[in-house]
């Protein structure tokens, strides 16, 4: 499949999500394909993250 995935980081967390893998993909189809290839090794939940910008009412403090 054509497309690119760029890993942004991997974090370990306590609680429900033991590991969070952050990545950027060239499109949603590429992102889902990458995530689906790993289903045999882990339980997953996919979340889309939209960064808050300076102009947003909920933006960074």
Secondary structure, 3 states (H helix, E strand, C coil): CCCCEEEEEEEECCCCCCEEEEEEECCHHHHHHHHHCCCCCCCCCCCCCCCCCCCCCCCCC
